[in-house]
């Protein structure tokens, strides 16, 4: 794998925020082959994964995800296929009752046309969020993850991610986790590259003890 290089967006961020510049220089540029933005190319799968992973560690989410796929022969089910499975079968993957309900509501809305995944790409960030939060179990955080990891929107961050707030606390040497207002005030420096800045902060967590 060839060495990664700093992009124009990287350099813009480094010039806008000296703290983030230090974070970026310590870990080096993110290689395109491991950059997770736009990594979830199918919108249905992206939303299912967001629901499955809510309030779970990456390891636990991956375990449940693999068990869920195993129920469907190792492949991603369609909304119709998911709806045909009994709730008790889906629970065997390790999903909670609530998450099974969320997945079924998502699948139902796609099947009956209330949620048209194909047109989301044409909406503004706020309008995408407004559409998605109508689905049971999809809140602001899940919608913002969809914007970053499926639609690859460049200027998105989220106050609802504990890991991101923890990274900000550590790197900006804050006495406690930042509240929403403080978080957004710091993130204002990153515009119009808040998604990229968030990626670098998430990556920085790997070097944080505990």
C-alpha positions as CSV (number, residue, x, y, z in Angstrom):
1,X,0.0,0.0,0.0
2,X,1.6,3.3,-1.2
3,X,2.1,6.0,1.4
4,X,-0.7,8.4,1.9
5,X,-0.3,12.1,1.1
6,X,-1.8,15.2,2.5
7,X,-4.7,16.5,0.5
8,X,-5.8,20.1,-0.1
9,X,-8.6,19.5,2.5
10,X,-6.1,18.2,5.0
11,X,-4.0,21.3,4.6
12,X,-7.0,23.6,4.9
13,X,-7.8,21.9,8.3
14,X,-4.3,22.1,9.5
15,X,-4.2,25.8,8.8
16,X,-7.6,26.4,10.5
17,X,-7.0,24.7,13.8
18,X,-3.6,24.3,15.5
19,X,-4.8,21.6,17.8
20,X,-6.2,19.5,15.0
21,X,-2.9,20.2,13.1
22,X,-1.0,18.5,15.9
23,X,-3.4,15.6,15.9
24,X,-3.1,15.1,12.2
25,X,0.7,15.4,12.2
26,X,1.0,12.8,15.0
27,X,-0.9,10.2,13.1
28,X,-0.2,11.1,9.5
29,X,-2.6,11.5,6.6
30,X,-5.5,9.0,6.3
31,X,-4.9,6.6,3.5
32,X,-7.7,6.5,0.9
33,X,-7.9,2.7,1.2
34,X,-8.8,2.9,4.9
35,X,-10.8,6.1,4.8
36,X,-14.3,5.1,5.9
37,X,-16.2,7.9,4.3
38,X,-18.6,6.5,1.7
39,X,-17.7,3.0,2.9
40,X,-21.3,1.9,3.1
41,X,-22.4,2.2,-0.5
42,X,-25.9,0.7,-0.1
43,X,-28.3,3.0,1.8
44,X,-30.4,0.2,3.2
45,X,-27.4,-1.6,4.5
46,X,-25.9,1.6,5.9
47,X,-29.1,2.3,8.0
48,X,-29.4,-1.3,9.2
49,X,-25.8,-1.2,10.3
50,X,-26.4,2.1,12.1
51,X,-29.3,0.6,14.0
52,X,-27.5,-2.6,14.9
53,X,-24.5,-0.7,16.2
54,X,-26.3,1.7,18.4
55,X,-24.9,1.9,22.0
56,X,-22.5,-1.0,21.3
57,X,-18.8,-1.4,21.0
58,X,-17.4,-2.1,17.6
59,X,-16.6,-5.7,18.5
60,X,-20.1,-6.3,19.9
61,X,-21.8,-4.7,16.9
62,X,-19.7,-6.7,14.4
63,X,-20.6,-9.9,16.2
64,X,-24.3,-9.3,16.0
65,X,-24.0,-8.1,12.4
66,X,-22.3,-11.3,11.4
67,X,-25.0,-13.4,13.2
68,X,-27.7,-11.4,11.5
69,X,-26.2,-12.0,8.1
70,X,-25.8,-15.7,8.9
71,X,-29.6,-15.9,9.4
72,X,-29.9,-14.9,5.7
73,X,-27.3,-17.3,4.4
74,X,-24.4,-14.9,4.8
75,X,-25.8,-12.1,2.6
76,X,-27.5,-8.8,3.2
77,X,-31.3,-9.4,3.2
78,X,-33.7,-7.1,1.3
79,X,-36.3,-5.3,3.3
80,X,-38.9,-7.9,2.2
81,X,-36.7,-10.8,3.3
82,X,-36.2,-9.2,6.7
83,X,-39.9,-8.7,7.1
84,X,-40.6,-12.3,6.3
85,X,-38.5,-13.6,9.2
86,X,-40.1,-14.1,12.6
87,X,-39.1,-11.7,15.4
88,X,-37.9,-14.6,17.4
89,X,-35.5,-15.6,14.6
90,X,-34.0,-12.1,14.5
91,X,-33.6,-12.0,18.2
92,X,-31.3,-15.0,17.9
93,X,-28.7,-12.7,16.3
94,X,-28.4,-10.9,19.6
95,X,-30.6,-8.0,18.7
96,X,-32.7,-6.4,21.4
97,X,-36.5,-6.4,21.1
98,X,-36.4,-2.7,20.4
99,X,-33.8,-3.0,17.6
100,X,-35.9,-5.7,15.9
101,X,-38.8,-3.3,16.0
102,X,-36.6,-0.5,14.6
103,X,-35.4,-2.7,11.7
104,X,-38.9,-3.9,10.9
105,X,-40.2,-0.3,10.9
106,X,-37.3,0.8,8.6
107,X,-38.0,-2.2,6.2
108,X,-41.8,-1.4,6.2
109,X,-41.3,2.2,5.4
110,X,-39.0,1.3,2.5
111,X,-41.4,-1.3,1.2
112,X,-44.5,0.9,1.3
113,X,-42.7,3.9,-0.2
114,X,-42.8,6.3,2.8
115,X,-39.0,6.3,2.8
116,X,-37.4,6.6,-0.7
117,X,-33.8,5.9,-0.2
118,X,-32.9,6.8,-3.8
119,X,-33.9,10.4,-3.5
120,X,-32.0,11.1,-0.2
121,X,-28.8,11.9,-2.1
122,X,-30.6,14.9,-3.7
123,X,-31.6,16.5,-0.3
124,X,-29.7,18.9,1.9
125,X,-28.1,17.5,5.1
126,X,-30.9,18.8,7.3
127,X,-33.6,17.4,5.0
128,X,-31.9,14.0,5.0
129,X,-31.9,14.0,8.8
130,X,-35.5,15.1,8.9
131,X,-36.5,12.2,6.7
132,X,-34.5,9.6,8.6
133,X,-35.5,10.5,12.1
134,X,-39.1,9.6,11.2
135,X,-38.0,6.0,11.3
136,X,-38.3,4.4,14.8
137,X,-34.8,4.1,16.4
138,X,-33.1,6.4,14.0
139,X,-32.1,9.6,15.8
140,X,-29.9,12.5,14.9
141,X,-26.6,10.5,15.5
142,X,-27.6,7.7,13.2
143,X,-28.7,10.2,10.5
144,X,-25.4,12.0,10.8
145,X,-23.5,8.7,10.4
146,X,-25.5,8.1,7.3
147,X,-24.5,11.5,5.9
148,X,-20.8,10.8,6.5
149,X,-20.4,7.1,5.8
150,X,-23.0,6.7,3.0
151,X,-23.5,10.0,1.3
152,X,-20.0,11.2,2.0
153,X,-21.1,14.7,2.9
154,X,-18.0,16.9,3.6
155,X,-19.2,19.2,6.4
156,X,-20.9,16.9,9.0
157,X,-20.0,16.3,12.6
158,X,-22.1,15.1,15.6
159,X,-22.4,16.1,19.2
160,X,-24.1,12.8,19.9
161,X,-21.0,10.6,19.5
162,X,-19.4,9.8,22.9
163,X,-16.1,8.8,21.2
164,X,-15.8,12.0,19.3
165,X,-16.5,14.0,22.4
166,X,-13.9,12.0,24.3
167,X,-11.3,12.6,21.6
168,X,-12.1,16.4,21.7
169,X,-11.7,16.4,25.5
170,X,-8.3,14.7,25.3
171,X,-6.9,16.6,22.3
172,X,-8.2,20.0,23.3
173,X,-7.2,19.4,27.0
174,X,-10.7,20.1,28.4
175,X,-11.4,19.4,32.0
176,X,-14.6,17.5,31.1
177,X,-16.5,16.2,28.1
178,X,-17.6,19.1,26.0
179,X,-21.3,20.0,26.0
180,X,-23.1,20.6,22.8
181,X,-22.3,24.3,22.6
182,X,-18.6,24.0,23.3
183,X,-18.4,21.1,20.9
184,X,-20.0,23.1,18.1
185,X,-17.9,26.2,18.9
186,X,-14.7,24.2,18.4
187,X,-16.0,22.4,15.4
188,X,-16.9,25.7,13.7
189,X,-13.2,26.1,13.0
190,X,-13.2,23.0,10.8
191,X,-15.9,24.2,8.3
192,X,-16.3,23.3,5.5
193,X,-14.4,20.0,6.4
194,X,-16.0,18.9,9.6
195,X,-16.5,15.3,8.4
196,X,-12.7,15.0,7.7
197,X,-11.9,16.6,11.1
198,X,-14.2,14.1,12.8
199,X,-12.5,11.2,11.1
200,X,-9.1,12.4,12.4
201,X,-10.4,12.7,15.9
202,X,-12.0,9.2,15.8
203,X,-8.7,7.8,14.6
204,X,-6.9,9.6,17.5
205,X,-8.8,7.5,20.0
206,X,-6.6,4.5,19.2
207,X,-3.7,6.2,20.9
208,X,-5.7,7.2,24.0
209,X,-5.1,4.9,27.0
210,X,-8.1,3.0,28.4
